[in-house]
Amino acid sequence: MAAGRTVDPTARFGGGPGPERRELLEAPVHWPDPAGLGARLSTLKGIGPVLEQNALEVGVSTVFDLLWRLPADYGEPPVRRTLDSLPEDEPAAVEVEVVDRRRVRPGRRAVVEAKVRDRGASMRAVWFNRPWVFDRIGPGDRLLLEGRLSGESFVVATHREAGAPEPSGPRPRYGSAGEVSPGRWASWSGEALQRAGLAPDPLPACTRTRLGLPGASAALVEAHRPRSSEAAWQARSRLAFEELFLHQVMILARGARERQAAGAALRLRGDPGLEAEWLEGLPFELTPGQEEVIGIFSEELGSDRPMRRLLMGEVGSGKTVLAAFAALRAYGSGAQAALMAPTEVLAEQHHATLTGLLGPAGIEPLLLTGSTGDPERELLFERLAEGEPTVVVGTHALLGERVEFARLGVAVVDEEHRFGVRQRTGLDGHDSGSPAVHRLHLSATPIPRTLALTAWGDLDLSELRDLPGGRRPVKTTLLDEGGREEAFDAVRREVAAGRQAFVVCPLVEESEAVQARAAEVEARRLAEGELAGLEVGLLHGRMTQQDKAGAMDRFLRGEVDVLVATTVIEVGIDVPNATVIVIEGAESFGLAQLHQLRGRVGRGDRPGRCYLVAGRPGGRAMERLSRLAGESDGFRVAELDLELRGEGELAGTRQHGLPRFRAASLPSDRELLFAARTELERLLGSGERIDGPLLGPSLTEALARFGPEGVTV
């Protein structure tokens, strides 16, 4: 890349920007590249077309990419030995004289073999996949070989002339990738480091000075050729901070641009008298956390800056009450409110709850799902199109072509991680010139702050951690298969006392149909076995909506003692009389999901009990489940889940396009992430703009470094 050339910074990721990316890239970026870091690998010594293609297949296409492919770990220099004292298959260094050498096999997988000797013995040394070695060594050369004894041969990892300056500090170890060996990565990185000295630094100088961070070039050199283990750790931490800082710049730039594109929102000032009367009439006291969030909503909904907020709440923390307040504010302002849920069961639950909450204020929420009849559907379409102040609850049916909101003020998306990106923002769609929509996202699954900042960092975050008065943590007991009798004895006792129970079937990955069949079989087995004589119901995702509604209605009315279900009950199911839940095959669920499931009980005036039955109780599985049994804080459970499973495995995170960082590793680098976010917020709080002179270079590099896979637009 020539110095000063105008480039598309997404070009190094291939394919150029898609339509969404072009919205971010209003003009090409003028990106000086004096070091040629954007140059192809073939500009480096010893990398031809075949090797360049091999590297490209594992995501390394430029000198910059190569510099950021850091060592996997570091080791100490191997012990110096003689040929007659080499232990089998242990790292060692030997100083030898070359007697002769030959090519054993030519081509890409070449083998070069040499007879070598020292004062005590002679041996065969072997170099794999390095044909150039044949031309660089010869009889009489004295070499220092590093490698290990394998059988009767010394397999060489690296070599240099005897007496040459010996590298100091830990030895970098590069992982293999594709067709490229660790030795080649090590050799190539040495070539690339010659250009690192001119690498631009995307971090603001004031940030580097305040936090005592070395420059990018120095950190790259130290990461590849460290002077000490401490220096290597510090270099990697500095590079990880840079990645996380740039990603946060990108996230906040995305949010700022989205708000700018949306335009001004309706100022929802509401009806103060109606709101005061509604709050006074609630049959329970709001928690301090709920009161705080209502204050935030009042301020943000009353502004023409569109609200973009993610509300995360502990199980049973009262998020729906806050959604009801947002809907009431819209209604009292003469506007419309919509709440979208991912399933019909959850939508119907929300509709029933909001009807109870908003009914005293004279508001009758509407319901729109795939099962809504044609007459009701037509009337609903008409009322929305005419701009009548309305609260409507529904599934993705709210995104249908015939749904036209004339004056949508607030859109609430529940369990938002279960929707696709376009579905989550679909309620924002409006005619050009119409006001922007205030958007509230709800998550009943507490999201670790680590994950929230990397996937949802463009939203303002609120957390509900305190539970309403009277709610107690669910007591959780871990059992192996032999303890199932204890769990079902507890179910029978609770039913005898006039209460109800859930039984959740093991998670089956194959398909929803397979899970449904498993639930049907389990319901029949329990009704004829452990729960004989009790009324056993069934609920799974393959049932028709009418059958689902009927099953839930019978359970709510107390006609069913035990409801056997799949994870369709994970969120939104509120049955105050249910006090015990048995989760079979508990080892197949994530901790956060188990926490959600156990939150289905103990929602009334009686304490809840949860029995985790492990069908395949391996040591690691039981340790993981025992940690859940001893932890009642959903936010801490979510952090444990992230630590144990990794961000890519948590439900819903893949569709957010989380980046694969090169130096940073989450959640272990969470403190660096928090520090990066804090520093960026400090800069923005002091009046800097995300695209201004100070942060502009950071935004430019963020655009270059994180392609569509790294940032969802």
C-alpha positions in Angstrom: 0.0 0.0 0.0 1.6 3.3 -1.1 2.0 6.0 1.5 -1.0 8.4 1.6 -3.1 6.3 -0.7 -6.9 6.6 -0.3 -8.1 3.1 0.6 -11.3 1.3 1.6 -10.3 0.1 5.0 -12.5 -3.0 4.7 -10.6 -4.3 1.7 -8.2 -6.3 3.8 -11.2 -8.4 4.9 -12.2 -9.2 1.3 -15.3 -8.4 -0.6 -15.6 -4.8 0.3 -18.4 -3.3 2.4 -22.0 -4.4 2.1 -24.9 -2.0 2.1 -25.0 -1.7 5.9 -21.2 -1.0 6.0 -21.6 1.7 3.3 -23.8 3.6 5.7 -20.9 3.8 8.1 -18.4 4.6 5.4 -19.8 7.8 3.9 -16.5 8.5 2.2 -13.2 6.6 1.6 -10.8 6.9 4.5 -7.4 8.6 3.8 -5.1 6.2 5.7 -1.4 6.8 5.5 0.6 3.6 5.5 4.3 4.5 5.6 5.3 1.1 6.9 3.5 -0.8 4.2 1.5 -2.8 6.8 -1.3 -3.2 4.4 1.0 -4.8 1.9 0.5 -8.4 0.8 2.6 -11.2 2.5 4.3 -11.9 -0.8 6.3 -8.6 -0.2 8.1 -10.4 2.6 11.2 -12.5 1.9 10.5 -16.2 1.4 6.7 -16.0 0.9 5.6 -17.1 -2.6 2.1 -17.5 -4.0 1.5 -20.9 -2.5 2.5 -19.9 1.0 0.6 -16.6 0.7 -2.5 -18.6 -0.2 -2.0 -20.9 2.7 -1.8 -18.0 5.1 -4.8 -16.3 3.5 -6.9 -19.4 4.2 -6.4 -18.8 7.9 -7.2 -15.1 7.8 -3.7 -13.6 7.4 -3.5 -11.6 4.2 -1.3 -8.6 5.1 1.8 -7.7 7.0 -0.5 -6.1 9.6 -2.4 -9.4 10.0 0.9 -11.2 10.5 2.1 -8.8 13.2 -1.1 -9.3 15.0 -0.9 -13.1 14.9 0.8 -13.2 18.3 2.7 -16.2 19.8 0.4 -18.7 21.4 2.7 -18.8 24.5 6.3 -18.5 25.6 8.9 -20.9 26.8 12.4 -20.8 28.2 15.4 -21.6 26.1 16.0 -25.3 25.9 18.8 -26.9 28.0 22.2 -27.3 26.2 23.1 -30.9 25.8 25.4 -33.3 23.9 24.3 -35.7 21.3 24.9 -38.7 23.6 22.9 -37.3 26.5 19.6 -36.3 24.7 16.5 -37.4 26.5 13.6 -38.8 24.3 11.1 -36.2 23.1 12.2 -33.3 25.3 13.2 -29.8 24.1 17.0 -29.5 23.8 19.8 -27.5 22.2 23.0 -29.1 20.7 26.0 -27.5 19.1 27.1 -29.7 16.2 29.3 -29.8 13.0 27.6 -30.7 9.7 29.2 -33.7 8.1 26.9 -34.0 5.1 23.4 -33.3 4.0 20.9 -34.5 1.4 17.3 -34.0 0.2 15.2 -37.0 1.2 12.0 -35.7 -0.4 11.6 -32.7 -2.7 8.5 -30.5 -3.2 6.1 -28.8 -0.7 6.6 -31.4 2.0 10.3 -31.6 1.6 12.6 -33.3 4.1 16.2 -32.3 4.4 18.5 -34.6 6.3 22.0 -34.0 7.6 24.6 -36.1 9.4 25.9 -34.0 12.3 28.4 -34.7 15.1 29.9 -33.3 18.3 32.7 -34.5 20.4 30.8 -37.4 21.8 28.6 -38.9 19.1 27.0 -38.4 15.6 23.4 -38.4 14.6 20.9 -37.6 11.9 19.3 -34.2 12.0 16.0 -33.7 10.1 14.2 -30.5 8.9 10.6 -31.0 7.7 9.0 -28.7 5.1 12.0 -26.4 4.8 13.7 -27.2 1.5 15.7 -24.0 1.6 17.8 -25.4 4.4 19.7 -27.7 1.9 21.2 -24.6 0.2 22.1 -22.8 3.4 24.1 -25.4 5.2 27.1 -27.5 4.2 29.9 -29.7 5.4 32.0 -28.1 8.1 29.4 -25.6 9.2 28.9 -25.3 12.9 25.3 -24.9 14.0 23.3 -24.6 17.2 20.2 -26.8 16.7 17.1 -26.6 18.8 14.5 -29.3 18.7 13.9 -32.8 20.2 15.1 -36.4 19.9 12.5 -38.6 18.1 13.6 -42.2 17.7 17.2 -42.1 16.3 16.8 -38.6 14.7 17.0 -35.1 16.0 14.0 -33.2 14.7 15.1 -29.5 14.2 12.6 -26.8 15.2 15.1 -23.9 14.6 18.8 -23.4 14.0 21.4 -20.7 13.7 25.2 -20.5 13.3 27.1 -21.5 16.4 28.5 -18.5 18.2 25.8 -16.1 16.8 24.1 -13.8 19.3 21.7 -15.9 21.3 18.2 -14.4 21.7 17.5 -13.4 25.3 14.2 -13.7 27.1 11.4 -16.2 26.7 11.0 -18.0 23.4 7.8 -17.3 21.5 5.8 -20.3 20.5 3.6 -19.9 17.5 0.6 -22.2 16.9 0.2 -24.0 13.6 -2.7 -23.0 11.4 -3.7 -24.6 8.2 -0.7 -25.6 6.0 1.6 -23.1 7.8 3.9 -24.6 10.4 4.9 -22.8 13.7 8.4 -22.4 12.5 7.2 -20.5 9.4 5.0 -18.2 11.5 8.1 -17.5 13.7 10.3 -16.8 10.7 7.7 -14.6 9.0 7.1 -12.6 12.1 10.8 -11.7 12.3 10.5 -10.3 8.8 7.4 -8.3 9.6 8.9 -6.8 12.7 11.3 -4.9 10.6 8.3 -2.8 9.5 6.7 -2.5 13.0 8.8 0.6 13.9 6.7 2.8 11.7 3.3 1.4 12.6 0.7 4.2 13.4 -0.7 4.2 16.9 -4.5 4.5 17.0 -4.7 5.3 20.7 -4.9 9.0 21.6 -1.6 10.2 23.0 -3.3 11.5 26.1 -4.7 8.0 26.8 -1.3 6.4 26.4 0.3 9.0 28.7 -2.4 8.8 31.4 -2.4 5.0 31.5 1.3 4.6 31.0 1.0 2.5 27.9 3.9 1.8 25.5 3.4 2.6 21.8 1.9 0.1 19.4 5.2 -0.6 17.7 7.1 -1.2 20.9 4.3 -3.5 22.1 4.3 -5.6 18.9 8.0 -6.0 19.0 7.9 -7.0 22.7 5.1 -9.4 22.1 7.0 -11.3 19.4 10.5 -10.9 20.9 10.1 -10.3 24.6 12.9 -9.5 26.9 11.2 -11.2 29.9 8.0 -12.9 30.8 6.8 -9.8 32.5 7.5 -7.7 29.4 5.6 -10.2 27.2 2.6 -10.0 29.5 2.6 -6.2 29.5 2.9 -6.1 25.7 0.0 -8.4 25.2 -2.1 -6.5 27.7 -1.4 -3.2 25.9 -2.4 -4.7 22.6 -5.5 -6.3 24.1 -6.5 -2.9 25.5 -6.0 -1.3 22.0 -8.3 -3.9 20.5 -11.0 -3.5 23.1 -10.8 0.3 23.0 -11.1 0.4 19.2 -14.1 -2.0 19.4 -15.8 0.2 21.9 -15.2 3.2 19.6 -16.9 1.3 16.8 -19.8 0.3 19.0 -20.5 3.8 20.2 -20.0 5.2 16.7 -22.6 2.8 15.5 -25.0 3.9 18.2 -24.4 7.6 17.5 -24.9 7.2 13.8 -28.1 5.1 14.2 -29.6 7.8 16.5 -28.6 10.5 14.0 -30.1 8.6 11.1 -33.3 8.0 13.1 -33.9 11.7 13.7 -35.8 13.3 16.5 -38.3 11.3 18.5 -41.6 12.3 20.0 -41.3 14.1 23.3 -43.5 11.8 25.5 -44.4 14.0 28.5 -47.4 11.8 29.4 -50.2 12.6 31.8 -48.7 13.3 35.3 -52.0 12.8 37.0 -52.7 9.5 35.3 -49.2 8.2 36.1 -49.3 9.3 39.7 -52.7 7.6 40.2 -51.4 4.5 38.4 -48.3 4.2 40.6 -50.3 4.8 43.7 -52.8 2.1 42.8 -50.2 -0.7 42.2 -50.9 -3.6 44.5 -47.2 -3.7 45.5 -44.4 -1.4 46.4 -41.8 -0.7 43.8 -38.2 -1.7 44.6 -35.5 1.1 44.7 -34.2 -0.3 41.5 -37.6 0.0 39.8 -38.0 3.6 41.0 -34.6 4.5 39.7 -35.4 3.1 36.2 -38.7 4.9 36.1 -36.9 8.1 36.8 -34.5 7.3 33.9 -37.5 6.5 31.6 -39.3 9.7 32.5 -36.3 11.8 31.5 -35.4 9.9 28.3 -38.9 9.4 27.0 -39.5 13.1 27.5 -36.6 14.0 25.3 -36.5 14.2 21.5 -33.4 12.1 21.5 -34.6 8.5 20.9 -34.2 6.3 23.9 -32.1 3.2 23.2 -31.9 1.2 26.4 -31.3 -2.4 27.5 -33.0 -3.3 30.8 -31.6 -6.5 32.3 -33.3 -7.9 35.3 -32.9 -10.7 37.8 -35.6 -13.4 37.6 -38.8 -11.9 39.0 -37.3 -8.4 39.4 -40.4 -6.7 37.8 -39.3 -5.7 34.3 -42.8 -6.0 33.0 -44.0 -3.2 35.4 -41.4 -0.9 33.9 -42.5 -1.8 30.4 -46.0 -1.0 31.5 -44.9 2.4 32.7 -43.2 3.1 29.3 -46.5 2.1 27.5 -48.5 4.2 29.9 -46.2 7.2 29.2 -46.8 6.8 25.4 -50.6 6.3 25.8 -50.8 9.4 28.1 -48.9 11.4 25.4 -51.5 10.5 22.7 -49.0 8.0 21.1 -48.9 4.2 20.6 -46.8 1.6 22.3 -45.9 -1.9 21.1 -44.3 -4.9 23.0 -42.9 -7.7 20.9 -42.1 -11.1 22.3 -40.4 -14.1 20.6 -43.1 -16.7 21.2 -46.9 -16.7 21.3 -46.9 -18.2 24.8 -44.8 -15.3 26.1 -46.8 -12.7 24.1 -50.0 -14.0 25.7 -48.5 -13.9 29.1 -47.4 -10.3 28.6 -50.8 -9.4 27.3 -52.5 -10.9 30.4 -50.0 -9.1 32.7 -50.3 -5.7 31.0 -54.1 -6.0 30.9 -54.0 -6.5 34.7 -51.5 -3.6 35.2 -53.0 -1.1 32.8 -56.6 -1.9 33.2 -57.1 0.3 36.2 -55.8 3.2 34.1 -58.5 2.5 31.5 -56.2 0.9 28.9 -57.1 -2.4 27.3 -54.0 -3.8 25.5 -54.5 -5.5 22.1 -52.9 -8.8 21.1 -51.5 -9.7 17.7 -50.0 -13.1 17.0 -50.2 -15.7 14.2 -53.4 -17.1 15.9 -55.3 -13.8 16.1 -58.6 -14.2 14.2 -59.2 -12.2 11.0 -62.0 -9.9 12.5 -59.8 -8.9 15.5 -56.8 -8.5 13.2 -58.6 -6.1 10.8 -59.9 -4.0 13.6 -56.4 -3.8 15.2 -54.9 -2.8 11.8 -57.5 0.0 11.5 -56.9 1.4 15.0 -53.1 1.4 14.6 -53.3 3.1 11.1 -55.7 5.8 12.4 -53.2 6.8 15.1 -55.5 5.9 18.0 -53.5 5.8 21.3 -53.1 2.1 21.8 -50.9 -0.5 23.5 -50.4 -3.6 21.4 -48.6 -6.8 22.4 -47.5 -9.4 19.8 -45.0 -11.6 18.3 -43.0 -10.9 15.1 -46.5 -10.6 13.5 -46.1 -6.9 14.5 -43.6 -6.6 11.7 -46.2 -7.7 9.0 -46.6 -5.6 5.9 -50.2 -4.6 6.9 -49.2 -3.3 10.3 -48.9 0.5 10.1 -48.3 2.5 13.2 -49.5 6.0 12.6 -47.9 7.4 15.8 -45.6 4.8 17.4 -43.9 6.3 20.4 -42.4 3.3 22.3 -41.3 -0.1 21.1 -40.5 -2.7 23.7 -38.6 -5.8 22.6 -38.7 -8.6 25.2 -36.0 -11.3 25.3 -34.4 -9.3 22.5 -31.4 -11.7 22.1 -33.9 -14.2 20.6 -34.6 -12.0 17.7 -32.5 -11.4 14.6 -30.9 -7.9 14.2 -33.5 -6.7 11.7 -36.4 -8.0 13.7 -35.2 -6.2 16.8 -35.1 -2.9 14.9 -38.1 -3.7 12.7 -40.5 -1.6 14.8 -38.3 1.4 14.1 -39.5 1.4 10.5 -41.4 4.5 9.7 -42.1 6.8 6.8 -39.5 9.5 6.0 -40.2 12.5 8.1 -42.0 10.6 10.9 -40.6 10.8 14.4 -38.1 8.3 15.6 -39.3 5.6 18.0 -38.1 5.2 21.6 -36.8 1.7 22.0 -36.6 -0.4 25.1 -35.0 -3.9 25.1 -35.8 -6.3 27.9 -33.7 -9.3 28.9 -34.9 -11.7 31.6 -31.5 -13.4 31.2 -29.0 -11.3 33.1 -26.2 -10.6 30.6 -22.6 -10.4 31.9 -21.3 -6.9 31.7 -18.4 -8.2 29.7 -20.8 -9.5 27.0 -23.2 -6.5 27.3 -20.3 -4.1 26.4 -19.1 -6.1 23.4 -22.5 -7.1 21.9 -24.9 -4.4 23.2 -22.5 -1.6 24.0 -24.3 0.9 21.8 -27.4 0.7 24.1 -27.6 2.4 27.5 -27.7 -0.3 30.2 -29.9 -0.6 33.2 -29.8 -3.4 35.7 -32.5 -4.6 38.2 -30.8 -6.6 40.9 -33.2 -6.3 43.8 -36.2 -8.5 44.1 -39.7 -7.4 45.1 -40.6 -7.7 48.8 -41.4 -11.2 49.9 -39.5 -12.9 47.0 -36.8 -15.4 48.2 -34.1 -17.2 46.3 -35.1 -20.6 45.1 -33.4 -23.4 47.1 -31.5 -25.6 44.7 -30.6 -29.3 45.2 -28.2 -31.2 43.0 -28.9 -34.9 42.5 -27.6 -37.7 40.3 -29.8 -40.2 38.6 -30.1 -42.3 41.7 -31.6 -39.3 43.5 -34.6 -38.8 41.2 -36.9 -40.4 43.8 -36.1 -37.6 46.3 -37.1 -35.0 43.7 -40.4 -36.7 42.9 -41.2 -37.3 46.5 -40.9 -33.5 47.0 -43.3 -33.0 44.0 -45.9 -35.3 45.6 -45.6 -33.5 48.9 -46.2 -30.1 47.4 -49.1 -31.3 45.3 -50.6 -32.9 48.5 -50.3 -29.5 50.1 -52.3 -27.9 47.3 -49.5 -26.6 45.3 -48.1 -27.4 41.8 -44.9 -28.3 40.0 -43.0 -28.2 36.7 -40.9 -31.0 35.3 -38.5 -29.9 32.5 -37.3 -32.5 30.0 -33.6 -32.8 29.0 -32.4 -30.5 26.3 -32.3 -32.4 23.0 -30.3 -30.6 20.3 -31.5 -32.4 17.2 -34.7 -30.5 16.6 -37.8 -29.1 18.3 -39.8 -32.1 17.0 -37.4 -34.5 18.8 -37.8 -32.4 22.0 -41.5 -32.5 21.7 -41.6 -36.3 21.3 -39.3 -36.7 24.3 -41.6 -34.5 26.4 -44.6 -36.5 25.3 -42.9 -39.8 26.3 -41.8 -38.4 29.6 -45.2 -37.1 30.5 -46.8 -40.6 29.8 -44.0 -42.3 31.8 -44.3 -40.0 34.8 -48.2 -40.3 34.8 -47.8 -44.1 34.9 -44.8 -44.1 37.3 -43.5 -41.7 39.8 -46.5 -39.3 39.6 -49.3 -41.9 39.2 -52.5 -40.6 40.5 -51.7 -36.9 39.9 -53.0 -34.8 37.0 -50.0 -34.5 34.6 -50.1 -31.9 31.8 -47.9 -31.3 28.8 -46.5 -28.2 27.1 -44.0 -28.1 24.2 -43.2 -25.9 21.2 -44.8 -28.2 18.6 -48.3 -27.9 20.0 -50.8 -25.7 18.2 -51.3 -22.3 19.8 -54.7 -23.3 20.9 -53.4 -26.4 22.6 -50.6 -24.4 24.3 -53.1 -21.8 25.6 -55.3 -24.6 26.8 -52.5 -26.4 28.6 -51.4 -23.1 30.3 -54.9 -22.2 31.2 -55.6 -25.5 32.9 -52.3 -25.2 34.8 -53.1 -21.7 35.9 -56.6 -22.7 37.1 -55.1 -25.5 39.2 -56.7 -28.3 37.1 -53.2 -29.8 36.4 -50.9 -30.8 39.3 -47.6 -31.2 37.3 -46.8 -29.6 34.0 -44.2 -31.5 32.0 -42.5 -29.1 29.5 -39.6 -28.3 27.3 -37.7 -25.0 27.7 -40.8 -23.2 26.3 -41.4 -22.2 29.9 -38.0 -20.6 30.3 -39.2 -17.1 30.5 -42.5 -15.2 31.0 -44.4 -18.0 32.7 -45.9 -16.7 36.0 -47.8 -19.3 38.1 -47.7 -18.2 41.7 -48.9 -21.6 43.0 -46.0 -23.5 41.5 -43.4 -24.1 44.2 -41.2 -26.9 42.9 -39.4 -27.6 39.6 -37.5 -30.8 38.6 -35.0 -30.3 35.7 -33.9 -33.6 34.2 -30.7 -34.0 32.3 -29.6 -30.7 33.9 -26.0 -31.2 32.7 -27.2 -30.5 29.1 -28.3 -26.9 30.0 -26.2 -23.7 30.4 -26.1 -22.2 33.9 -27.9 -19.1 32.9 -30.7 -21.1 31.3 -31.0 -23.3 34.4 -31.3 -20.1 36.5 -34.1 -18.9 34.3 -35.9 -22.2 34.6 -35.7 -22.3 38.4 -37.1 -18.8 38.4 -40.5 -20.3 37.3 -41.2 -21.3 40.9 -41.4 -19.5 44.2 -43.2 -16.5 42.6 -46.0 -16.5 45.2 -46.1 -16.4 49.0 -44.4 -19.8 49.3 -40.6 -20.6 48.9 -39.5 -22.4 45.7 -37.5 -25.6 45.4 -35.5 -26.6 42.4 -34.1 -30.1 41.8 -31.3 -30.5 39.3 -31.1 -34.2 38.2 -27.9 -35.0 36.3 -28.4 -37.9 33.9 -24.7 -38.2 32.9 -23.0 -36.9 36.1 -19.4 -36.5 35.0 -17.0 -34.8 37.4 -16.9 -31.5 35.5 -20.7 -31.4 35.0 -21.3 -32.0 38.7 -18.8 -29.3 39.6 -20.5 -26.8 37.2 -24.0 -27.6 38.5 -22.9 -27.4 42.2 -21.7 -23.9 41.5 -25.2 -23.0 40.3 -26.7 -24.7 43.3 -24.7 -22.4 45.6 -25.3 -19.2 43.7 -28.7 -17.3 43.6 -27.5 -14.0 42.0 -28.5 -14.2 38.3 -25.8 -11.7 37.3 -23.1 -13.8 39.0 -24.6 -17.0 37.4 -24.3 -15.3 34.0 -20.7 -14.5 34.6 -20.0 -18.1 35.6 -21.7 -19.3 32.4 -19.5 -17.0 30.4 -16.4 -18.2 32.1 -17.3 -21.8 31.6 -18.7 -21.8 28.1 -17.2 -18.7 26.4 -19.1 -15.9 24.7 -19.7 -17.7 21.5 -21.7 -20.5 23.1 -24.1 -18.3 25.1 -27.6 -18.1 23.7 -28.1 -15.3 21.2 -24.6 -14.0 21.0 -23.6 -15.4 17.7 -26.1 -13.4 15.8 -24.6 -10.2 17.3 -21.4 -10.9 15.4 -19.0 -10.8 18.3 -15.5 -10.2 17.1 -12.7 -12.7 17.3 -10.1 -10.6 19.0 -6.4 -11.3 18.2 -4.8 -10.2 21.4 -7.7 -9.9 23.8 -9.5 -12.9 25.3 -12.8 -12.6 27.0 -13.9 -13.0 29.7 -10.3 -13.2 31.2 -9.6 -9.7 29.9 -12.8 -8.2 31.3 -10.9 -5.7 33.4 -9.1 -4.3 30.3 -12.5 -4.1 28.6 -14.0 -2.1 31.5 -10.9 0.1 31.6 -11.2 0.8 27.8 -14.9 1.7 28.1 -14.2 3.9 31.1 -11.4 5.7 29.2 -13.6 6.2 26.1 -16.5 7.5 28.2 -14.1 9.9 30.0 -12.9 11.3 26.6 -16.4 11.7 25.3 -17.5 13.2 28.6 -14.9 15.9 28.3 -16.5 17.1 25.0 -14.6 15.0 22.5 -16.5 13.7 19.5 -16.3 10.1 18.3 -15.3 11.3 14.9 -13.4 14.4 16.0 -9.6 15.1 15.8 -8.7 13.2 18.9 -10.7 10.0 18.3 -10.9 10.2 14.6 -7.8 8.1 14.0 -9.2 5.5 16.4 -12.5 5.4 14.5 -10.6 5.0 11.2 -8.6 2.1 12.5 -11.7 0.5 14.1 -13.4 0.7 10.7 -10.3 -1.0 9.1 -9.9 -3.6 11.7 -13.4 -4.8 12.4 -15.3 -6.0 9.3 -19.0 -7.0 9.2 -18.2 -10.0 11.3 -16.9 -7.8 14.1 -19.7 -5.3 14.2 -23.4 -5.8 13.5 -24.9 -2.7 11.9 
